[in-house]
Amino acid sequence: MKLYLAVAVLMLAFVAYTEAQDQEEELTIEHRLNNFGEQVVGVSKTLAEKAKTTFEEIQNSKFATDSRDWFQRQIDNLKAKIA
């Protein structure tokens, strides 16, 4: 996930750089940093939402639920043998 964040930051830096070149009026460094910060926040939120969605999909997948059920049955069988 750190790699995704690093790639996103680099892409945002590239976008900010190209947008700055396209604009005819000169922007202050403060304005550029504010825009860059807003873009980083937006991408971070998007990545967080996608990561959360992916984690939930994996957690609720058939493989995960079947594995949890199998482990629970094995633990129950072991408890029954010990008792």
HELIX and SHEET records of a PDB file:
HELIX    1   1 LYS A    2  ASP A   22  1                                  21    
HELIX    2   2 ILE A   29  GLN A   59  1                                  31    
HELIX    3   3 LYS A   62  ILE A   82  1                                  21    
END                                                                             
